[in-house]
Amino acid sequence: MSKILQLKKLPHSELELEIEVPTDEWEDFLNEAARELSRNLKIQGFRPGCAPRNIVERQIGSEKILERGSELAVRKS
């Protein structure tokens, strides 16, 4: 289960969170992120939202998947 380790207030009404996410849960977040992002892609041979993560990564880059996976992890935590 994800847990917040540290919450720090920064200037300009910003917050910094330190969150611990178990590896298996992190993989689930990345897979969900890839599914969400692939819904807007046209990948030959796959229906929208059904392409494997590695193929989605080749199309849009791993950074976008990591970013969306992080957002999902923070929201759940």
C-alpha positions, 0 to 999 in steps of 0.5 A, a space after each residue: 500500500 502506498 504511503 506518504 512519507 513526508 509533506 513539505 510546504 514550499 513557497 508560492 502555495 506549493 507542496 512537496 510530497 515524498 511517497 513510497 509505492 511498492 514495486 508491484 503497485 507501481 507497475 499497476 500504475 504504469 500499466 494503467 497510465 499506458 492504457 489511458 494514454 493509448 486510448 488516444 493513439 492509433 496503433 496498427 493492429 490494436 484497438 484504442 486502449 488495448 496496446 501493450 505498454 512497451 508498444 505505447 512507450 515506443 509511440 509516445 515515450 516512457 516519460 509520459 507514462 511515468 508522469 501519468 503513472 506518478 499522477 495516479 499514484 499520488 491521487 491514490 495515496 
